[in-house]
Amino acid sequence: MSTHITRRGALRGLGLAALPALAPGVSRARPTGTVLSGCASITESGRYYLDGDLDCLEVLADDVRVDGRGYAVGGETTISGSRVSIADIVLTKGGRITDSSRVTIADSQVTGYPSDERQQFVIADSSRCAVTNTTFFTWEVGVALRRTARTRFESCTLVSPVVLTLADSHRNEFVDCEFLTEDFPVRLVGSSRNLFRRNLADGGGPGFHLRDSHRNRFVENEVDIIIAGFELVGSDRNALHENVVTTGLSAHGVTLEDSHRNRLVRNDLCGVSQQPVVESGGSSGNTVRNARC
Protein backbone atom coordinates (compact mmCIF):
# COMPACT_ATOMS: atom_id res chain seq x y z
CA MET A 1 0.00 0.00 0.00
CA SER A 2 1.24 3.49 -0.77
CA THR A 3 2.41 5.60 2.13
CA HIS A 4 -0.40 7.92 3.24
CA ILE A 5 0.25 11.67 3.27
CA THR A 6 -2.18 14.57 3.45
CA ARG A 7 -3.39 16.35 0.32
CA ARG A 8 -2.14 19.79 1.26
CA GLY A 9 1.25 18.45 2.33
CA ALA A 10 1.59 16.58 -0.94
CA LEU A 11 0.57 19.55 -3.07
CA ARG A 12 2.93 21.87 -1.26
CA GLY A 13 5.82 19.43 -1.26
CA LEU A 14 5.51 18.46 -4.92
CA GLY A 15 5.11 22.07 -5.96
CA LEU A 16 8.42 22.93 -4.36
CA ALA A 17 10.03 19.80 -5.71
CA ALA A 18 9.02 20.70 -9.26
CA LEU A 19 10.82 24.05 -9.25
CA PRO A 20 14.44 22.82 -9.32
CA ALA A 21 13.54 20.54 -12.22
CA LEU A 22 13.21 23.59 -14.46
CA ALA A 23 16.91 24.33 -14.04
CA PRO A 24 19.51 22.68 -16.33
CA GLY A 25 20.33 19.07 -15.59
CA VAL A 26 23.38 17.89 -13.72
CA SER A 27 26.41 17.55 -15.96
CA ARG A 28 27.40 13.96 -16.68
CA ALA A 29 29.70 12.07 -18.98
CA ARG A 30 28.42 12.50 -22.51
CA PRO A 31 26.56 9.41 -23.76
CA THR A 32 26.75 7.95 -27.25
CA GLY A 33 24.27 9.14 -29.85
CA THR A 34 23.11 12.39 -31.40
CA VAL A 35 22.76 15.52 -29.31
CA LEU A 36 19.46 17.41 -29.52
CA SER A 37 19.13 21.18 -29.33
CA GLY A 38 16.70 24.01 -30.00
CA CYS A 39 13.33 22.83 -31.27
CA ALA A 40 14.21 19.20 -31.97
CA SER A 41 12.39 16.96 -34.47
CA ILE A 42 13.44 13.30 -34.58
CA THR A 43 12.65 11.68 -37.93
CA GLU A 44 15.14 8.77 -37.92
CA SER A 45 15.67 5.81 -35.61
CA GLY A 46 18.59 6.00 -33.21
CA ARG A 47 19.93 7.14 -29.86
CA TYR A 48 19.65 10.77 -28.83
CA TYR A 49 20.49 12.83 -25.76
CA LEU A 50 20.12 16.31 -24.33
CA ASP A 51 23.08 18.50 -23.47
CA GLY A 52 20.89 21.41 -22.40
CA ASP A 53 17.24 22.44 -22.29
CA LEU A 54 15.16 22.15 -25.47
CA ASP A 55 12.61 24.60 -26.85
CA CYS A 56 10.37 21.72 -27.99
CA LEU A 57 10.58 18.03 -28.84
CA GLU A 58 8.87 16.03 -31.60
CA VAL A 59 9.40 12.30 -32.17
CA LEU A 60 8.14 11.05 -35.55
CA ALA A 61 10.24 7.90 -35.97
CA ASP A 62 10.22 4.35 -34.61
CA ASP A 63 12.98 2.74 -32.54
CA VAL A 64 14.13 5.90 -30.78
CA ARG A 65 15.85 6.31 -27.42
CA VAL A 66 16.18 9.71 -25.76
CA ASP A 67 18.28 10.31 -22.64
CA GLY A 68 17.11 13.60 -21.14
CA ARG A 69 19.97 13.71 -18.62
CA GLY A 70 17.78 15.78 -16.31
CA TYR A 71 17.23 18.63 -18.75
CA ALA A 72 13.88 20.21 -19.62
CA VAL A 73 11.70 20.68 -22.69
CA GLY A 74 10.31 24.21 -22.45
CA GLY A 75 7.66 23.85 -25.16
CA GLU A 76 5.37 21.14 -26.44
CA THR A 77 6.44 17.49 -26.56
CA THR A 78 4.75 15.20 -29.09
CA ILE A 79 5.39 11.54 -29.86
CA SER A 80 4.02 9.56 -32.80
CA GLY A 81 6.06 6.40 -33.15
CA SER A 82 6.62 2.89 -31.92
CA ARG A 83 9.28 1.54 -29.58
CA VAL A 84 10.18 5.01 -28.31
CA SER A 85 11.96 5.28 -24.96
CA ILE A 86 12.44 8.56 -23.07
CA ALA A 87 14.07 8.81 -19.65
CA ASP A 88 15.28 11.38 -17.11
CA ILE A 89 13.55 14.38 -18.68
CA VAL A 90 11.34 17.28 -17.57
CA LEU A 91 8.33 18.08 -19.75
CA THR A 92 7.29 21.57 -18.69
CA LYS A 93 4.33 21.78 -21.10
CA GLY A 94 3.12 18.23 -20.72
CA GLY A 95 3.06 15.93 -23.72
CA ARG A 96 1.02 14.17 -26.41
CA ILE A 97 1.47 10.53 -27.38
CA THR A 98 -0.73 9.69 -30.38
CA ASP A 99 -1.07 6.75 -32.77
CA SER A 100 1.81 5.04 -31.01
CA SER A 101 2.74 1.72 -29.44
CA ARG A 102 5.35 0.64 -26.90
CA VAL A 103 6.32 4.16 -25.85
CA THR A 104 8.01 4.27 -22.45
CA ILE A 105 8.66 7.24 -20.19
CA ALA A 106 10.71 6.66 -17.04
CA ASP A 107 12.29 8.58 -14.16
CA SER A 108 10.91 11.91 -15.35
CA GLN A 109 8.77 14.89 -14.36
CA VAL A 110 5.81 16.54 -16.06
CA THR A 111 4.96 20.06 -14.92
CA GLY A 112 2.46 22.69 -16.03
CA TYR A 113 1.27 26.23 -15.40
CA PRO A 114 -2.10 27.59 -14.18
CA SER A 115 -2.62 29.51 -17.42
CA ASP A 116 -2.50 26.28 -19.47
CA GLU A 117 -6.03 24.83 -19.34
CA ARG A 118 -5.52 21.95 -21.76
CA GLN A 119 -5.29 18.32 -20.73
CA GLN A 120 -1.60 18.36 -20.20
CA PHE A 121 -0.47 14.79 -20.71
CA VAL A 122 -2.52 12.81 -23.21
CA ILE A 123 -2.12 9.30 -24.57
CA ALA A 124 -4.52 8.79 -27.48
CA ASP A 125 -5.14 5.97 -29.98
CA SER A 126 -2.14 4.12 -28.59
CA SER A 127 -1.33 0.79 -26.96
CA ARG A 128 1.23 -1.02 -24.81
CA CYS A 129 2.87 2.13 -23.47
CA ALA A 130 4.47 2.37 -20.02
CA VAL A 131 5.12 5.24 -17.59
CA THR A 132 7.22 4.48 -14.51
CA ASN A 133 8.64 6.44 -11.60
CA THR A 134 7.37 9.74 -13.00
CA THR A 135 5.81 12.72 -11.23
CA PHE A 136 3.02 14.81 -12.79
CA PHE A 137 2.37 18.22 -11.25
CA THR A 138 -0.15 19.81 -13.60
CA TRP A 139 -3.29 21.95 -13.76
CA GLU A 140 -6.85 21.32 -14.97
CA VAL A 141 -6.94 17.70 -16.24
CA GLY A 142 -3.50 16.28 -15.64
CA VAL A 143 -3.41 12.88 -17.39
CA ALA A 144 -5.91 11.63 -19.96
CA LEU A 145 -6.10 8.32 -21.81
CA ARG A 146 -8.31 8.28 -24.90
CA ARG A 147 -8.90 5.11 -26.90
CA THR A 148 -5.80 3.65 -25.33
CA ALA A 149 -5.22 0.01 -24.41
CA ARG A 150 -2.77 -2.13 -22.43
CA THR A 151 -0.83 0.83 -21.05
CA ARG A 152 0.71 0.69 -17.58
CA PHE A 153 1.49 3.41 -15.03
CA GLU A 154 3.64 2.21 -12.14
CA SER A 155 5.13 4.04 -9.13
CA CYS A 156 3.94 7.44 -10.40
CA THR A 157 2.64 10.47 -8.50
CA LEU A 158 -0.11 12.54 -10.12
CA VAL A 159 -1.16 15.92 -8.72
CA SER A 160 -3.88 17.96 -10.48
CA PRO A 161 -7.45 19.25 -9.95
CA VAL A 162 -8.73 16.36 -12.10
CA VAL A 163 -5.92 13.85 -11.80
CA LEU A 164 -6.72 11.06 -14.24
CA THR A 165 -9.39 10.49 -16.89
CA LEU A 166 -9.90 7.34 -18.97
CA ALA A 167 -12.25 7.60 -21.97
CA ASP A 168 -12.97 4.58 -24.15
CA SER A 169 -9.75 3.02 -22.84
CA HIS A 170 -9.42 -0.63 -21.93
CA ARG A 171 -7.09 -3.12 -20.21
CA ASN A 172 -4.81 -0.45 -18.76
CA GLU A 173 -3.07 -0.85 -15.39
CA PHE A 174 -2.25 1.60 -12.60
CA VAL A 175 -0.10 0.11 -9.86
CA ASP A 176 1.52 1.68 -6.76
CA CYS A 177 0.62 5.22 -7.84
CA GLU A 178 -0.57 8.24 -5.86
CA PHE A 179 -3.50 10.38 -7.10
CA LEU A 180 -3.45 13.63 -5.09
CA THR A 181 -5.89 16.52 -5.47
CA GLU A 182 -8.35 18.84 -3.80
CA ASP A 183 -11.00 17.84 -6.34
CA PHE A 184 -11.45 14.63 -8.39
CA PRO A 185 -8.82 11.88 -8.46
CA VAL A 186 -9.94 9.31 -11.08
CA ARG A 187 -12.71 9.20 -13.70
CA LEU A 188 -13.56 6.33 -16.05
CA VAL A 189 -15.99 6.92 -18.92
CA GLY A 190 -16.84 4.06 -21.26
CA SER A 191 -13.71 2.23 -20.14
CA SER A 192 -13.54 -1.46 -19.28
CA ARG A 193 -11.24 -4.17 -17.91
CA ASN A 194 -8.77 -1.71 -16.36
CA LEU A 195 -6.85 -2.61 -13.20
CA PHE A 196 -6.10 -0.31 -10.25
CA ARG A 197 -3.95 -2.01 -7.60
CA ARG A 198 -2.33 -0.61 -4.43
CA ASN A 199 -2.87 3.06 -5.31
CA LEU A 200 -3.56 5.99 -2.98
CA ALA A 201 -6.42 8.32 -3.98
CA ASP A 202 -6.50 11.39 -1.75
CA GLY A 203 -8.79 14.31 -2.58
CA GLY A 204 -12.26 15.81 -2.65
CA GLY A 205 -13.96 12.96 -4.41
CA PRO A 206 -15.41 10.71 -5.39
CA GLY A 207 -12.13 8.83 -5.38
CA PHE A 208 -13.03 6.60 -8.33
CA HIS A 209 -15.99 7.65 -10.49
CA LEU A 210 -17.19 5.15 -13.10
CA ARG A 211 -19.74 5.93 -15.79
CA ASP A 212 -20.73 3.28 -18.33
CA SER A 213 -17.56 1.37 -17.43
CA HIS A 214 -17.57 -2.39 -16.94
CA ARG A 215 -15.43 -5.26 -15.62
CA ASN A 216 -12.79 -3.03 -14.04
CA ARG A 217 -10.85 -4.28 -11.00
CA PHE A 218 -9.91 -2.22 -7.94
CA VAL A 219 -7.70 -4.15 -5.52
CA GLU A 220 -5.98 -2.99 -2.30
CA ASN A 221 -6.34 0.72 -3.00
CA GLU A 222 -6.39 3.30 -0.20
CA VAL A 223 -9.02 6.01 -0.67
CA ASP A 224 -9.01 9.01 1.66
CA ILE A 225 -11.76 11.25 0.40
CA ILE A 226 -14.33 13.87 1.38
CA ILE A 227 -17.13 12.52 -0.82
CA ALA A 228 -17.80 8.85 -1.77
CA GLY A 229 -14.86 6.52 -2.13
CA PHE A 230 -16.32 4.78 -5.22
CA GLU A 231 -19.23 6.04 -7.31
CA LEU A 232 -20.59 3.73 -10.02
CA VAL A 233 -23.18 4.97 -12.51
CA GLY A 234 -24.42 2.63 -15.22
CA SER A 235 -21.41 0.40 -14.60
CA ASP A 236 -21.64 -3.38 -14.33
CA ARG A 237 -19.56 -6.38 -13.23
CA ASN A 238 -16.77 -4.37 -11.63
CA ALA A 239 -14.76 -5.93 -8.80
CA LEU A 240 -13.83 -3.99 -5.64
CA HIS A 241 -11.65 -6.16 -3.40
CA GLU A 242 -9.74 -5.30 -0.20
CA ASN A 243 -9.82 -1.54 -0.62
CA VAL A 244 -9.71 0.80 2.39
CA VAL A 245 -11.99 3.84 2.26
CA THR A 246 -11.97 6.76 4.71
CA THR A 247 -14.41 9.62 4.12
CA GLY A 248 -15.47 12.89 5.67
CA LEU A 249 -18.63 15.00 5.88
CA SER A 250 -21.77 12.93 5.15
CA ALA A 251 -20.08 10.54 2.76
CA HIS A 252 -20.58 6.91 1.74
CA GLY A 253 -18.00 4.27 0.97
CA VAL A 254 -19.60 3.12 -2.30
CA THR A 255 -22.63 4.36 -4.21
CA LEU A 256 -24.28 2.31 -6.96
CA GLU A 257 -26.73 3.87 -9.41
CA ASP A 258 -28.17 1.79 -12.24
CA SER A 259 -25.21 -0.56 -11.76
CA HIS A 260 -25.52 -4.34 -11.68
CA ARG A 261 -23.62 -7.48 -10.72
CA ASN A 262 -20.67 -5.71 -9.16
CA ARG A 263 -18.68 -7.53 -6.47
CA LEU A 264 -17.70 -5.67 -3.28
CA VAL A 265 -15.70 -8.13 -1.19
CA ARG A 266 -13.45 -7.69 1.88
CA ASN A 267 -13.30 -3.91 1.58
CA ASP A 268 -12.65 -1.95 4.78
CA LEU A 269 -15.35 0.72 4.83
CA CYS A 270 -15.26 1.23 8.58
CA GLY A 271 -13.84 4.75 8.18
CA VAL A 272 -16.84 6.16 6.31
CA SER A 273 -19.18 8.59 8.02
CA GLN A 274 -22.48 7.34 6.54
CA GLN A 275 -23.95 4.07 5.30
CA PRO A 276 -21.02 2.14 3.75
CA VAL A 277 -22.79 1.00 0.57
CA VAL A 278 -25.81 2.66 -1.04
CA GLU A 279 -27.69 1.02 -3.92
CA SER A 280 -30.15 3.24 -5.73
CA GLY A 281 -31.61 3.92 -9.14
CA GLY A 282 -32.52 0.34 -9.98
CA SER A 283 -29.22 -1.34 -9.14
CA SER A 284 -29.50 -5.11 -8.74
CA GLY A 285 -27.56 -8.33 -8.43
CA ASN A 286 -24.59 -6.76 -6.62
CA THR A 287 -22.57 -8.88 -4.17
CA VAL A 288 -21.63 -7.06 -0.97
CA ARG A 289 -19.46 -8.93 1.55
CA ASN A 290 -17.21 -6.34 3.13
CA ALA A 291 -15.24 -6.35 6.39
CA ARG A 292 -17.30 -6.05 9.56
CA CYS A 293 -16.69 -3.00 11.68
VOTOR-36160 format. One record per residue (C-alpha): residue in three letters; z, x, y. Coordinates in steps of 0.5 Angstrom, whole numbers. Layout:
<atoms>
> ALA_Z_X_Y
...
</atoms>
This chain:
<atoms>
> MET_0_0_0
> SER_-2_2_7
> THR_4_5_11
> HIS_6_-1_16
> ILE_7_0_23
> THR_7_-4_29
> ARG_1_-7_33
> ARG_3_-4_40
> GLY_5_2_37
> ALA_-2_3_33
> LEU_-6_1_39
> ARG_-3_6_44
> GLY_-3_12_39
> LEU_-10_11_37
> GLY_-12_10_44
> LEU_-9_17_46
> ALA_-11_20_40
> ALA_-19_18_41
> LEU_-19_22_48
> PRO_-19_29_46
> ALA_-24_27_41
> LEU_-29_26_47
> ALA_-28_34_49
> PRO_-33_39_45
> GLY_-31_41_38
> VAL_-27_47_36
> SER_-32_53_35
> ARG_-33_55_28
> ALA_-38_59_24
> ARG_-45_57_25
> PRO_-48_53_19
> THR_-54_54_16
> GLY_-60_49_18
> THR_-63_46_25
> VAL_-59_46_31
> LEU_-59_39_35
> SER_-59_38_42
> GLY_-60_33_48
> CYS_-63_27_46
> ALA_-64_28_38
> SER_-69_25_34
> ILE_-69_27_27
> THR_-76_25_23
> GLU_-76_30_18
> SER_-71_31_12
> GLY_-66_37_12
> ARG_-60_40_14
> TYR_-58_39_22
> TYR_-52_41_26
> LEU_-49_40_33
> ASP_-47_46_37
> GLY_-45_42_43
> ASP_-45_34_45
> LEU_-51_30_44
> ASP_-54_25_49
> CYS_-56_21_43
> LEU_-58_21_36
> GLU_-63_18_32
> VAL_-64_19_25
> LEU_-71_16_22
> ALA_-72_20_16
> ASP_-69_20_9
> ASP_-65_26_5
> VAL_-62_28_12
> ARG_-55_32_13
> VAL_-52_32_19
> ASP_-45_37_21
> GLY_-42_34_27
> ARG_-37_40_27
> GLY_-33_36_32
> TYR_-38_34_37
> ALA_-39_28_40
> VAL_-45_23_41
> GLY_-45_21_48
> GLY_-50_15_48
> GLU_-53_11_42
> THR_-53_13_35
> THR_-58_9_30
> ILE_-60_11_23
> SER_-66_8_19
> GLY_-66_12_13
> SER_-64_13_6
> ARG_-59_19_3
> VAL_-57_20_10
> SER_-50_24_11
> ILE_-46_25_17
> ALA_-39_28_18
> ASP_-34_31_23
> ILE_-37_27_29
> VAL_-35_23_35
> LEU_-40_17_36
> THR_-37_15_43
> LYS_-42_9_44
> GLY_-41_6_36
> GLY_-47_6_32
> ARG_-53_2_28
> ILE_-55_3_21
> THR_-61_-1_19
> ASP_-66_-2_13
> SER_-62_4_10
> SER_-59_5_3
> ARG_-54_11_1
> VAL_-52_13_8
> THR_-45_16_9
> ILE_-40_17_14
> ALA_-34_21_13
> ASP_-28_25_17
> SER_-31_22_24
> GLN_-29_18_30
> VAL_-32_12_33
> THR_-30_10_40
> GLY_-32_5_45
> TYR_-31_3_52
> PRO_-28_-4_55
> SER_-35_-5_59
> ASP_-39_-5_53
> GLU_-39_-12_50
> ARG_-44_-11_44
> GLN_-41_-11_37
> GLN_-40_-3_37
> PHE_-41_-1_30
> VAL_-46_-5_26
> ILE_-49_-4_19
> ALA_-55_-9_18
> ASP_-60_-10_12
> SER_-57_-4_8
> SER_-54_-3_2
> ARG_-50_2_-2
> CYS_-47_6_4
> ALA_-40_9_5
> VAL_-35_10_10
> THR_-29_14_9
> ASN_-23_17_13
> THR_-26_15_19
> THR_-22_12_25
> PHE_-26_6_30
> PHE_-23_5_36
> THR_-27_0_40
> TRP_-28_-7_44
> GLU_-30_-14_43
> VAL_-32_-14_35
> GLY_-31_-7_33
> VAL_-35_-7_26
> ALA_-40_-12_23
> LEU_-44_-12_17
> ARG_-50_-17_17
> ARG_-54_-18_10
> THR_-51_-12_7
> ALA_-49_-10_0
> ARG_-45_-6_-4
> THR_-42_-2_2
> ARG_-35_1_1
> PHE_-30_3_7
> GLU_-24_7_4
> SER_-18_10_8
> CYS_-21_8_15
> THR_-17_5_21
> LEU_-20_0_25
> VAL_-17_-2_32
> SER_-21_-8_36
> PRO_-20_-15_39
> VAL_-24_-17_33
> VAL_-24_-12_28
> LEU_-28_-13_22
> THR_-34_-19_21
> LEU_-38_-20_15
> ALA_-44_-24_15
> ASP_-48_-26_9
> SER_-46_-20_6
> HIS_-44_-19_-1
> ARG_-40_-14_-6
> ASN_-38_-10_-1
> GLU_-31_-6_-2
> PHE_-25_-5_3
> VAL_-20_0_0
> ASP_-14_3_3
> CYS_-16_1_10
> GLU_-12_-1_16
> PHE_-14_-7_21
> LEU_-10_-7_27
> THR_-11_-12_33
> GLU_-8_-17_38
> ASP_-13_-22_36
> PHE_-17_-23_29
> PRO_-17_-18_24
> VAL_-22_-20_19
> ARG_-27_-25_18
> LEU_-32_-27_13
> VAL_-38_-32_14
> GLY_-43_-34_8
> SER_-40_-27_4
> SER_-39_-27_-3
> ARG_-36_-22_-8
> ASN_-33_-18_-3
> LEU_-26_-14_-5
> PHE_-21_-12_-1
> ARG_-15_-8_-4
> ARG_-9_-5_-1
> ASN_-11_-6_6
> LEU_-6_-7_12
> ALA_-8_-13_17
> ASP_-4_-13_23
> GLY_-5_-18_29
> GLY_-5_-25_32
> GLY_-9_-28_26
> PRO_-11_-31_21
> GLY_-11_-24_18
> PHE_-17_-26_13
> HIS_-21_-32_15
> LEU_-26_-34_10
> ARG_-32_-39_12
> ASP_-37_-41_7
> SER_-35_-35_3
> HIS_-34_-35_-5
> ARG_-31_-31_-11
> ASN_-28_-26_-6
> ARG_-22_-22_-9
> PHE_-16_-20_-4
> VAL_-11_-15_-8
> GLU_-5_-12_-6
> ASN_-6_-13_1
> GLU_0_-13_7
> VAL_-1_-18_12
> ASP_3_-18_18
> ILE_1_-24_22
> ILE_3_-29_28
> ILE_-2_-34_25
> ALA_-4_-36_18
> GLY_-4_-30_13
> PHE_-10_-33_10
> GLU_-15_-38_12
> LEU_-20_-41_7
> VAL_-25_-46_10
> GLY_-30_-49_5
> SER_-29_-43_1
> ASP_-29_-43_-7
> ARG_-26_-39_-13
> ASN_-23_-34_-9
> ALA_-18_-30_-12
> LEU_-11_-28_-8
> HIS_-7_-23_-12
> GLU_0_-19_-11
> ASN_-1_-20_-3
> VAL_5_-19_2
> VAL_5_-24_8
> THR_9_-24_14
> THR_8_-29_19
> GLY_11_-31_26
> LEU_12_-37_30
> SER_10_-44_26
> ALA_6_-40_21
> HIS_3_-41_14
> GLY_2_-36_9
> VAL_-5_-39_6
> THR_-8_-45_9
> LEU_-14_-49_5
> GLU_-19_-53_8
> ASP_-24_-56_4
> SER_-24_-50_-1
> HIS_-23_-51_-9
> ARG_-21_-47_-15
> ASN_-18_-41_-11
> ARG_-13_-37_-15
> LEU_-7_-35_-11
> VAL_-2_-31_-16
> ARG_4_-27_-15
> ASN_3_-27_-8
> ASP_10_-25_-4
> LEU_10_-31_1
> CYS_17_-31_2
> GLY_16_-28_9
> VAL_13_-34_12
> SER_16_-38_17
> GLN_13_-45_15
> GLN_11_-48_8
> PRO_8_-42_4
> VAL_1_-46_2
> VAL_-2_-52_5
> GLU_-8_-55_2
> SER_-11_-60_6
> GLY_-18_-63_8
> GLY_-20_-65_1
> SER_-18_-58_-3
> SER_-17_-59_-10
> GLY_-17_-55_-17
> ASN_-13_-49_-14
> THR_-8_-45_-18
> VAL_-2_-43_-14
> ARG_3_-39_-18
> ASN_6_-34_-13
> ALA_13_-30_-13
> ARG_19_-35_-12
> CYS_23_-33_-6
</atoms>
